[in-house]
Amino acid sequence: MTRHPRARLDDVIHAPVRFSIVAALASAREADFRFVRDTVEVSDSALSKQVSTLEKAGYVTVRKSSVGRRPRTFLALTAEGRTAFARHIAALREIAEGGALPAPDGE
């Protein structure tokens, strides 16, 4: 018996804010914390909390730096994070396209 594609959804990524963070990072090598915060439309503390969860899962790396005298934080997806995101998106697409539905009789 084939399992429904929802069984392949990643619980870490599936939370809406974390999904949005990973999606924002998927198209870049790395992104400034403030850029991600503004893109995802969350507070600094909310982003920090969700990034911490993604970092513990091994999906995101955090790099601290400074530009002049200003501290900067950069976020990036790890290879594992990119793979997990791709699998998650594939499962969502399969669900959305009805791939989990049995074929009608006679097909």
Backbone as XML, in Angstrom:
<?xml version="1.0"?>
<chain id="A" units="angstrom">
  <residue number="1" name="MET">
    <atom name="N" x="0.841" y="-1.191" z="0.000"/>
    <atom name="CA" x="0.000" y="0.000" z="0.000"/>
    <atom name="C" x="0.883" y="1.251" z="0.000"/>
  </residue>
  <residue number="2" name="THR">
    <atom name="N" x="0.591" y="2.164" z="-0.883"/>
    <atom name="CA" x="1.339" y="3.409" z="-0.985"/>
    <atom name="C" x="0.832" y="4.390" z="0.059"/>
  </residue>
  <residue number="3" name="ARG">
    <atom name="N" x="1.748" y="5.014" z="0.731"/>
    <atom name="CA" x="1.372" y="6.005" z="1.747"/>
    <atom name="C" x="1.016" y="7.320" z="1.073"/>
  </residue>
  <residue number="4" name="HIS">
    <atom name="N" x="0.092" y="8.025" z="1.678"/>
    <atom name="CA" x="-0.308" y="9.345" z="1.191"/>
    <atom name="C" x="0.915" y="10.256" z="1.214"/>
  </residue>
  <residue number="5" name="PRO">
    <atom name="N" x="1.054" y="11.150" z="0.227"/>
    <atom name="CA" x="2.226" y="12.035" z="0.175"/>
    <atom name="C" x="2.385" y="12.924" z="1.407"/>
  </residue>
  <residue number="6" name="ARG">
    <atom name="N" x="1.326" y="13.132" z="2.170"/>
    <atom name="CA" x="1.475" y="13.964" z="3.374"/>
    <atom name="C" x="2.457" y="13.337" z="4.360"/>
  </residue>
  <residue number="7" name="ALA">
    <atom name="N" x="2.663" y="12.017" z="4.242"/>
    <atom name="CA" x="3.633" y="11.346" z="5.112"/>
    <atom name="C" x="5.055" y="11.807" z="4.805"/>
  </residue>
  <residue number="8" name="ARG">
    <atom name="N" x="5.271" y="12.394" z="3.625"/>
    <atom name="CA" x="6.595" y="12.898" z="3.244"/>
    <atom name="C" x="6.776" y="14.382" z="3.539"/>
  </residue>
  <residue number="9" name="LEU">
    <atom name="N" x="5.753" y="15.031" z="4.071"/>
    <atom name="CA" x="5.906" y="16.435" z="4.452"/>
    <atom name="C" x="6.864" y="16.518" z="5.636"/>
  </residue>
  <residue number="10" name="ASP">
    <atom name="N" x="7.696" y="17.521" z="5.638"/>
    <atom name="CA" x="8.680" y="17.712" z="6.698"/>
    <atom name="C" x="8.059" y="18.578" z="7.791"/>
  </residue>
  <residue number="11" name="ASP">
    <atom name="N" x="7.905" y="18.004" z="8.976"/>
    <atom name="CA" x="7.267" y="18.724" z="10.081"/>
    <atom name="C" x="8.023" y="19.991" z="10.476"/>
  </residue>
  <residue number="12" name="VAL">
    <atom name="N" x="9.338" y="19.996" z="10.322"/>
    <atom name="CA" x="10.119" y="21.187" z="10.669"/>
    <atom name="C" x="9.814" y="22.304" z="9.675"/>
  </residue>
  <residue number="13" name="ILE">
    <atom name="N" x="9.783" y="21.972" z="8.394"/>
    <atom name="CA" x="9.563" y="22.983" z="7.356"/>
    <atom name="C" x="8.096" y="23.375" z="7.239"/>
  </residue>
  <residue number="14" name="HIS">
    <atom name="N" x="7.188" y="22.472" z="7.564"/>
    <atom name="CA" x="5.769" y="22.677" z="7.271"/>
    <atom name="C" x="5.126" y="23.863" z="7.997"/>
  </residue>
  <residue number="15" name="ALA">
    <atom name="N" x="5.644" y="24.231" z="9.160"/>
    <atom name="CA" x="5.086" y="25.382" z="9.890"/>
    <atom name="C" x="5.166" y="26.614" z="8.985"/>
  </residue>
  <residue number="16" name="PRO">
    <atom name="N" x="4.089" y="27.387" z="8.879"/>
    <atom name="CA" x="4.036" y="28.481" z="7.896"/>
    <atom name="C" x="5.211" y="29.460" z="7.919"/>
  </residue>
  <residue number="17" name="VAL">
    <atom name="N" x="5.641" y="29.905" z="9.076"/>
    <atom name="CA" x="6.746" y="30.871" z="9.115"/>
    <atom name="C" x="8.042" y="30.191" z="8.688"/>
  </residue>
  <residue number="18" name="ARG">
    <atom name="N" x="8.286" y="28.974" z="9.176"/>
    <atom name="CA" x="9.512" y="28.271" z="8.778"/>
    <atom name="C" x="9.503" y="27.955" z="7.282"/>
  </residue>
  <residue number="19" name="PHE">
    <atom name="N" x="8.347" y="27.572" z="6.759"/>
    <atom name="CA" x="8.229" y="27.328" z="5.317"/>
    <atom name="C" x="8.592" y="28.597" z="4.547"/>
  </residue>
  <residue number="20" name="SER">
    <atom name="N" x="8.085" y="29.730" z="5.000"/>
    <atom name="CA" x="8.366" y="31.009" z="4.343"/>
    <atom name="C" x="9.840" y="31.362" z="4.412"/>
  </residue>
  <residue number="21" name="ILE">
    <atom name="N" x="10.479" y="31.094" z="5.534"/>
    <atom name="CA" x="11.916" y="31.368" z="5.689"/>
    <atom name="C" x="12.719" y="30.511" z="4.718"/>
  </residue>
  <residue number="22" name="VAL">
    <atom name="N" x="12.432" y="29.222" z="4.713"/>
    <atom name="CA" x="13.166" y="28.303" z="3.837"/>
    <atom name="C" x="12.936" y="28.676" z="2.372"/>
  </residue>
  <residue number="23" name="ALA">
    <atom name="N" x="11.709" y="29.021" z="2.021"/>
    <atom name="CA" x="11.416" y="29.424" z="0.642"/>
    <atom name="C" x="12.201" y="30.681" z="0.266"/>
  </residue>
  <residue number="24" name="ALA">
    <atom name="N" x="12.289" y="31.633" z="1.182"/>
    <atom name="CA" x="13.040" y="32.862" z="0.911"/>
    <atom name="C" x="14.529" y="32.566" z="0.728"/>
  </residue>
  <residue number="25" name="LEU">
    <atom name="N" x="15.043" y="31.616" z="1.491"/>
    <atom name="CA" x="16.468" y="31.287" z="1.411"/>
    <atom name="C" x="16.792" y="30.372" z="0.234"/>
  </residue>
  <residue number="26" name="ALA">
    <atom name="N" x="15.807" y="29.677" z="-0.289"/>
    <atom name="CA" x="16.049" y="28.694" z="-1.353"/>
    <atom name="C" x="16.577" y="29.329" z="-2.633"/>
  </residue>
  <residue number="27" name="SER">
    <atom name="N" x="16.258" y="30.582" z="-2.854"/>
    <atom name="CA" x="16.670" y="31.223" z="-4.106"/>
    <atom name="C" x="17.974" y="32.010" z="-3.976"/>
  </residue>
  <residue number="28" name="ALA">
    <atom name="N" x="18.638" y="31.902" z="-2.849"/>
    <atom name="CA" x="19.876" y="32.664" z="-2.641"/>
    <atom name="C" x="20.941" y="31.794" z="-1.986"/>
  </residue>
  <residue number="29" name="ARG">
    <atom name="N" x="22.190" y="32.185" z="-2.180"/>
    <atom name="CA" x="23.281" y="31.486" z="-1.485"/>
    <atom name="C" x="23.204" y="31.780" z="0.012"/>
  </residue>
  <residue number="30" name="GLU">
    <atom name="N" x="22.959" y="33.055" z="0.332"/>
    <atom name="CA" x="22.699" y="33.467" z="1.707"/>
    <atom name="C" x="21.948" y="34.785" z="1.673"/>
  </residue>
  <residue number="31" name="ALA">
    <atom name="N" x="21.314" y="35.116" z="2.788"/>
    <atom name="CA" x="20.525" y="36.352" z="2.846"/>
    <atom name="C" x="20.705" y="37.006" z="4.202"/>
  </residue>
  <residue number="32" name="ASP">
    <atom name="N" x="20.653" y="38.316" z="4.191"/>
    <atom name="CA" x="20.739" y="39.109" z="5.406"/>
    <atom name="C" x="19.503" y="38.866" z="6.270"/>
  </residue>
  <residue number="33" name="PHE">
    <atom name="N" x="19.708" y="38.761" z="7.578"/>
    <atom name="CA" x="18.631" y="38.533" z="8.534"/>
    <atom name="C" x="17.501" y="39.535" z="8.326"/>
  </residue>
  <residue number="34" name="ARG">
    <atom name="N" x="17.855" y="40.799" z="8.163"/>
    <atom name="CA" x="16.827" y="41.844" z="8.004"/>
    <atom name="C" x="16.012" y="41.652" z="6.730"/>
  </residue>
  <residue number="35" name="PHE">
    <atom name="N" x="16.673" y="41.235" z="5.652"/>
    <atom name="CA" x="15.972" y="40.964" z="4.400"/>
    <atom name="C" x="14.951" y="39.843" z="4.590"/>
  </residue>
  <residue number="36" name="VAL">
    <atom name="N" x="15.356" y="38.769" z="5.258"/>
    <atom name="CA" x="14.442" y="37.642" z="5.495"/>
    <atom name="C" x="13.304" y="38.086" z="6.404"/>
  </residue>
  <residue number="37" name="ARG">
    <atom name="N" x="13.628" y="38.821" z="7.445"/>
    <atom name="CA" x="12.602" y="39.329" z="8.365"/>
    <atom name="C" x="11.548" y="40.135" z="7.614"/>
  </residue>
  <residue number="38" name="ASP">
    <atom name="N" x="11.998" y="41.050" z="6.770"/>
    <atom name="CA" x="11.071" y="41.900" z="6.024"/>
    <atom name="C" x="10.300" y="41.113" z="4.969"/>
  </residue>
  <residue number="39" name="THR">
    <atom name="N" x="10.946" y="40.159" z="4.328"/>
    <atom name="CA" x="10.301" y="39.343" z="3.307"/>
    <atom name="C" x="9.207" y="38.473" z="3.907"/>
  </residue>
  <residue number="40" name="VAL">
    <atom name="N" x="9.503" y="37.871" z="5.059"/>
    <atom name="CA" x="8.565" y="36.963" z="5.710"/>
    <atom name="C" x="7.540" y="37.719" z="6.562"/>
  </residue>
  <residue number="41" name="GLU">
    <atom name="N" x="7.836" y="38.987" z="6.829"/>
    <atom name="CA" x="6.946" y="39.862" z="7.604"/>
    <atom name="C" x="6.706" y="39.344" z="9.025"/>
  </residue>
  <residue number="42" name="VAL">
    <atom name="N" x="7.830" y="39.158" z="9.751"/>
    <atom name="CA" x="7.773" y="38.765" z="11.155"/>
    <atom name="C" x="8.710" y="39.670" z="11.950"/>
  </residue>
  <residue number="43" name="SER">
    <atom name="N" x="8.590" y="39.608" z="13.258"/>
    <atom name="CA" x="9.472" y="40.396" z="14.132"/>
    <atom name="C" x="10.844" y="39.720" z="14.223"/>
  </residue>
  <residue number="44" name="ASP">
    <atom name="N" x="11.814" y="40.474" z="14.719"/>
    <atom name="CA" x="13.156" y="39.918" z="14.933"/>
    <atom name="C" x="13.098" y="38.686" z="15.822"/>
  </residue>
  <residue number="45" name="SER">
    <atom name="N" x="12.356" y="38.781" z="16.914"/>
    <atom name="CA" x="12.314" y="37.660" z="17.858"/>
    <atom name="C" x="11.631" y="36.436" z="17.254"/>
  </residue>
  <residue number="46" name="ALA">
    <atom name="N" x="10.568" y="36.646" z="16.481"/>
    <atom name="CA" x="9.887" y="35.508" z="15.839"/>
    <atom name="C" x="10.812" y="34.841" z="14.830"/>
  </residue>
  <residue number="47" name="LEU">
    <atom name="N" x="11.537" y="35.647" z="14.057"/>
    <atom name="CA" x="12.464" y="35.080" z="13.083"/>
    <atom name="C" x="13.585" y="34.329" z="13.800"/>
  </residue>
  <residue number="48" name="SER">
    <atom name="N" x="14.131" y="34.913" z="14.843"/>
    <atom name="CA" x="15.201" y="34.258" z="15.601"/>
    <atom name="C" x="14.762" y="32.898" z="16.128"/>
  </residue>
  <residue number="49" name="LYS">
    <atom name="N" x="13.572" y="32.847" z="16.662"/>
    <atom name="CA" x="13.054" y="31.581" z="17.222"/>
    <atom name="C" x="12.919" y="30.525" z="16.129"/>
  </residue>
  <residue number="50" name="GLN">
    <atom name="N" x="12.362" y="30.900" z="14.995"/>
    <atom name="CA" x="12.158" y="29.932" z="13.908"/>
    <atom name="C" x="13.485" y="29.528" z="13.263"/>
  </residue>
  <residue number="51" name="VAL">
    <atom name="N" x="14.407" y="30.474" z="13.136"/>
    <atom name="CA" x="15.727" y="30.151" z="12.590"/>
    <atom name="C" x="16.452" y="29.190" z="13.518"/>
  </residue>
  <residue number="52" name="SER">
    <atom name="N" x="16.295" y="29.368" z="14.807"/>
    <atom name="CA" x="16.910" y="28.460" z="15.776"/>
    <atom name="C" x="16.416" y="27.028" z="15.575"/>
  </residue>
  <residue number="53" name="THR">
    <atom name="N" x="15.124" y="26.878" z="15.357"/>
    <atom name="CA" x="14.554" y="25.545" z="15.108"/>
    <atom name="C" x="15.128" y="24.958" z="13.823"/>
  </residue>
  <residue number="54" name="LEU">
    <atom name="N" x="15.214" y="25.764" z="12.775"/>
    <atom name="CA" x="15.762" y="25.295" z="11.502"/>
    <atom name="C" x="17.254" y="24.967" z="11.624"/>
  </residue>
  <residue number="55" name="GLU">
    <atom name="N" x="17.954" y="25.747" z="12.419"/>
    <atom name="CA" x="19.379" y="25.507" z="12.631"/>
    <atom name="C" x="19.596" y="24.189" z="13.388"/>
  </residue>
  <residue number="56" name="LYS">
    <atom name="N" x="18.796" y="23.949" z="14.415"/>
    <atom name="CA" x="18.900" y="22.692" z="15.183"/>
    <atom name="C" x="18.620" y="21.479" z="14.311"/>
  </residue>
  <residue number="57" name="ALA">
    <atom name="N" x="17.739" y="21.639" z="13.322"/>
    <atom name="CA" x="17.415" y="20.546" z="12.399"/>
    <atom name="C" x="18.510" y="20.347" z="11.352"/>
  </residue>
  <residue number="58" name="GLY">
    <atom name="N" x="19.460" y="21.279" z="11.290"/>
    <atom name="CA" x="20.532" y="21.185" z="10.313"/>
    <atom name="C" x="20.166" y="21.758" z="8.955"/>
  </residue>
  <residue number="59" name="TYR">
    <atom name="N" x="19.093" y="22.538" z="8.891"/>
    <atom name="CA" x="18.598" y="23.078" z="7.625"/>
    <atom name="C" x="19.125" y="24.467" z="7.303"/>
  </residue>
  <residue number="60" name="VAL">
    <atom name="N" x="19.562" y="25.206" z="8.314"/>
    <atom name="CA" x="20.005" y="26.595" z="8.124"/>
    <atom name="C" x="21.301" y="26.812" z="8.893"/>
  </residue>
  <residue number="61" name="THR">
    <atom name="N" x="22.180" y="27.609" z="8.295"/>
    <atom name="CA" x="23.364" y="28.056" z="9.021"/>
    <atom name="C" x="23.227" y="29.551" z="9.268"/>
  </residue>
  <residue number="62" name="VAL">
    <atom name="N" x="23.818" y="29.999" z="10.368"/>
    <atom name="CA" x="23.801" y="31.407" z="10.746"/>
    <atom name="C" x="25.248" y="31.875" z="10.788"/>
  </residue>
  <residue number="63" name="ARG">
    <atom name="N" x="25.519" y="32.963" z="10.069"/>
    <atom name="CA" x="26.866" y="33.529" z="10.045"/>
    <atom name="C" x="26.792" y="34.969" z="10.526"/>
  </residue>
  <residue number="64" name="LYS">
    <atom name="N" x="27.573" y="35.243" z="11.563"/>
    <atom name="CA" x="27.630" y="36.600" z="12.120"/>
    <atom name="C" x="28.850" y="37.303" z="11.550"/>
  </residue>
  <residue number="65" name="SER">
    <atom name="N" x="28.666" y="38.564" z="11.218"/>
    <atom name="CA" x="29.734" y="39.347" z="10.627"/>
    <atom name="C" x="29.517" y="40.799" z="11.029"/>
  </residue>
  <residue number="66" name="SER">
    <atom name="N" x="30.357" y="41.666" z="10.522"/>
    <atom name="CA" x="30.108" y="43.086" z="10.740"/>
    <atom name="C" x="30.465" y="43.831" z="9.470"/>
  </residue>
  <residue number="67" name="VAL">
    <atom name="N" x="29.693" y="44.860" z="9.225"/>
    <atom name="CA" x="29.943" y="45.751" z="8.103"/>
    <atom name="C" x="30.239" y="47.092" z="8.744"/>
  </residue>
  <residue number="68" name="GLY">
    <atom name="N" x="31.494" y="47.478" z="8.661"/>
    <atom name="CA" x="31.905" y="48.653" z="9.434"/>
    <atom name="C" x="31.803" y="48.287" z="10.908"/>
  </residue>
  <residue number="69" name="ARG">
    <atom name="N" x="31.080" y="49.102" z="11.646"/>
    <atom name="CA" x="30.889" y="48.818" z="13.074"/>
    <atom name="C" x="29.556" y="48.157" z="13.371"/>
  </residue>
  <residue number="70" name="ARG">
    <atom name="N" x="28.788" y="47.902" z="12.326"/>
    <atom name="CA" x="27.458" y="47.336" z="12.522"/>
    <atom name="C" x="27.490" y="45.814" z="12.413"/>
  </residue>
  <residue number="71" name="PRO">
    <atom name="N" x="26.982" y="45.125" z="13.442"/>
    <atom name="CA" x="26.904" y="43.665" z="13.348"/>
    <atom name="C" x="25.836" y="43.257" z="12.326"/>
  </residue>
  <residue number="72" name="ARG">
    <atom name="N" x="26.111" y="42.197" z="11.590"/>
    <atom name="CA" x="25.169" y="41.684" z="10.602"/>
    <atom name="C" x="25.060" y="40.179" z="10.787"/>
  </residue>
  <residue number="73" name="THR">
    <atom name="N" x="23.896" y="39.670" z="10.511"/>
    <atom name="CA" x="23.648" y="38.235" z="10.588"/>
    <atom name="C" x="23.165" y="37.775" z="9.223"/>
  </residue>
  <residue number="74" name="PHE">
    <atom name="N" x="23.777" y="36.708" z="8.729"/>
    <atom name="CA" x="23.411" y="36.145" z="7.441"/>
    <atom name="C" x="22.901" y="34.728" z="7.629"/>
  </residue>
  <residue number="75" name="LEU">
    <atom name="N" x="21.894" y="34.373" z="6.862"/>
    <atom name="CA" x="21.274" y="33.051" z="6.938"/>
    <atom name="C" x="21.460" y="32.345" z="5.605"/>
  </residue>
  <residue number="76" name="ALA">
    <atom name="N" x="21.638" y="31.036" z="5.652"/>
    <atom name="CA" x="21.773" y="30.250" z="4.425"/>
    <atom name="C" x="21.202" y="28.862" z="4.659"/>
  </residue>
  <residue number="77" name="LEU">
    <atom name="N" x="20.636" y="28.296" z="3.612"/>
    <atom name="CA" x="20.202" y="26.905" z="3.670"/>
    <atom name="C" x="21.420" y="26.007" z="3.537"/>
  </residue>
  <residue number="78" name="THR">
    <atom name="N" x="21.439" y="24.924" z="4.290"/>
    <atom name="CA" x="22.478" y="23.916" z="4.130"/>
    <atom name="C" x="22.073" y="23.008" z="2.972"/>
  </residue>
  <residue number="79" name="ALA">
    <atom name="N" x="22.966" y="22.143" z="2.547"/>
    <atom name="CA" x="22.624" y="21.161" z="1.508"/>
    <atom name="C" x="21.463" y="20.292" z="1.998"/>
  </residue>
  <residue number="80" name="GLU">
    <atom name="N" x="21.507" y="19.911" z="3.265"/>
    <atom name="CA" x="20.423" y="19.114" z="3.842"/>
    <atom name="C" x="19.103" y="19.885" z="3.828"/>
  </residue>
  <residue number="81" name="GLY">
    <atom name="N" x="19.174" y="21.184" z="4.113"/>
    <atom name="CA" x="17.975" y="22.017" z="4.089"/>
    <atom name="C" x="17.393" y="22.141" z="2.695"/>
  </residue>
  <residue number="82" name="ARG">
    <atom name="N" x="18.265" y="22.285" z="1.694"/>
    <atom name="CA" x="17.791" y="22.367" z="0.306"/>
    <atom name="C" x="17.117" y="21.064" z="-0.127"/>
  </residue>
  <residue number="83" name="THR">
    <atom name="N" x="17.711" y="19.938" z="0.258"/>
    <atom name="CA" x="17.137" y="18.637" z="-0.079"/>
    <atom name="C" x="15.787" y="18.450" z="0.607"/>
  </residue>
  <residue number="84" name="ALA">
    <atom name="N" x="15.721" y="18.796" z="1.882"/>
    <atom name="CA" x="14.462" y="18.656" z="2.634"/>
    <atom name="C" x="13.378" y="19.543" z="2.029"/>
  </residue>
  <residue number="85" name="PHE">
    <atom name="N" x="13.744" y="20.758" z="1.635"/>
    <atom name="CA" x="12.777" y="21.671" z="1.027"/>
    <atom name="C" x="12.276" y="21.116" z="-0.307"/>
  </residue>
  <residue number="86" name="ALA">
    <atom name="N" x="13.173" y="20.597" z="-1.118"/>
    <atom name="CA" x="12.780" y="20.024" z="-2.411"/>
    <atom name="C" x="11.822" y="18.850" z="-2.214"/>
  </residue>
  <residue number="87" name="ARG">
    <atom name="N" x="12.109" y="17.984" z="-1.241"/>
    <atom name="CA" x="11.206" y="16.855" z="-0.949"/>
    <atom name="C" x="9.848" y="17.344" z="-0.469"/>
  </residue>
  <residue number="88" name="HIS">
    <atom name="N" x="9.864" y="18.352" z="0.369"/>
    <atom name="CA" x="8.629" y="18.906" z="0.920"/>
    <atom name="C" x="7.766" y="19.484" z="-0.201"/>
  </residue>
  <residue number="89" name="ILE">
    <atom name="N" x="8.391" y="20.255" z="-1.079"/>
    <atom name="CA" x="7.678" y="20.850" z="-2.222"/>
    <atom name="C" x="7.122" y="19.752" z="-3.132"/>
  </residue>
  <residue number="90" name="ALA">
    <atom name="N" x="7.903" y="18.706" z="-3.362"/>
    <atom name="CA" x="7.439" y="17.599" z="-4.210"/>
    <atom name="C" x="6.203" y="16.940" z="-3.608"/>
  </residue>
  <residue number="91" name="ALA">
    <atom name="N" x="6.207" y="16.742" z="-2.289"/>
    <atom name="CA" x="5.046" y="16.142" z="-1.627"/>
    <atom name="C" x="3.834" y="17.066" z="-1.717"/>
  </residue>
  <residue number="92" name="LEU">
    <atom name="N" x="4.042" y="18.364" z="-1.520"/>
    <atom name="CA" x="2.935" y="19.323" z="-1.649"/>
    <atom name="C" x="2.353" y="19.308" z="-3.057"/>
  </residue>
  <residue number="93" name="ARG">
    <atom name="N" x="3.237" y="19.268" z="-4.060"/>
    <atom name="CA" x="2.764" y="19.229" z="-5.453"/>
    <atom name="C" x="1.956" y="17.962" z="-5.722"/>
  </residue>
  <residue number="94" name="GLU">
    <atom name="N" x="2.448" y="16.852" z="-5.216"/>
    <atom name="CA" x="1.737" y="15.585" z="-5.422"/>
    <atom name="C" x="0.351" y="15.638" z="-4.786"/>
  </residue>
  <residue number="95" name="ILE">
    <atom name="N" x="0.266" y="16.203" z="-3.605"/>
    <atom name="CA" x="-1.038" y="16.348" z="-2.941"/>
    <atom name="C" x="-1.926" y="17.273" z="-3.763"/>
  </residue>
  <residue number="96" name="ALA">
    <atom name="N" x="-1.394" y="18.427" z="-4.171"/>
    <atom name="CA" x="-2.175" y="19.429" z="-4.900"/>
    <atom name="C" x="-2.654" y="18.901" z="-6.251"/>
  </residue>
  <residue number="97" name="GLU">
    <atom name="N" x="-1.853" y="18.060" z="-6.872"/>
    <atom name="CA" x="-2.212" y="17.529" z="-8.187"/>
    <atom name="C" x="-3.062" y="16.276" z="-8.106"/>
  </residue>
  <residue number="98" name="GLY">
    <atom name="N" x="-3.409" y="15.878" z="-6.886"/>
    <atom name="CA" x="-4.264" y="14.704" z="-6.729"/>
    <atom name="C" x="-3.531" y="13.394" z="-6.929"/>
  </residue>
  <residue number="99" name="GLY">
    <atom name="N" x="-2.219" y="13.420" z="-6.857"/>
    <atom name="CA" x="-1.421" y="12.215" z="-7.064"/>
    <atom name="C" x="-1.673" y="11.127" z="-6.043"/>
  </residue>
  <residue number="100" name="ALA">
    <atom name="N" x="-2.305" y="11.469" z="-4.945"/>
    <atom name="CA" x="-2.569" y="10.469" z="-3.919"/>
    <atom name="C" x="-3.904" y="9.767" z="-4.146"/>
  </residue>
  <residue number="101" name="LEU">
    <atom name="N" x="-4.660" y="10.246" z="-5.121"/>
    <atom name="CA" x="-5.974" y="9.648" z="-5.377"/>
    <atom name="C" x="-5.825" y="8.375" z="-6.180"/>
  </residue>
  <residue number="102" name="PRO">
    <atom name="N" x="-6.612" y="7.348" z="-5.853"/>
    <atom name="CA" x="-6.550" y="6.121" z="-6.649"/>
    <atom name="C" x="-7.125" y="6.390" z="-8.030"/>
  </residue>
  <residue number="103" name="ALA">
    <atom name="N" x="-6.605" y="5.659" z="-9.014"/>
    <atom name="CA" x="-7.107" y="5.799" z="-10.381"/>
    <atom name="C" x="-8.540" y="5.284" z="-10.427"/>
  </residue>
  <residue number="104" name="PRO">
    <atom name="N" x="-9.399" y="5.931" z="-11.226"/>
    <atom name="CA" x="-10.783" y="5.458" z="-11.356"/>
    <atom name="C" x="-10.791" y="4.038" z="-11.928"/>
  </residue>
  <residue number="105" name="ASP">
    <atom name="N" x="-11.820" y="3.274" z="-11.610"/>
    <atom name="CA" x="-11.942" y="1.908" z="-12.119"/>
    <atom name="C" x="-11.842" y="1.894" z="-13.622"/>
  </residue>
  <residue number="106" name="GLY">
    <atom name="N" x="-11.183" y="0.914" z="-14.159"/>
    <atom name="CA" x="-11.064" y="0.783" z="-15.596"/>
    <atom name="C" x="-9.857" y="1.455" z="-16.187"/>
  </residue>
  <residue number="107" name="GLU">
    <atom name="N" x="-9.031" y="2.071" z="-15.372"/>
    <atom name="CA" x="-7.818" y="2.730" z="-15.909"/>
    <atom name="C" x="-6.593" y="2.012" z="-15.430"/>
  </residue>
</chain>
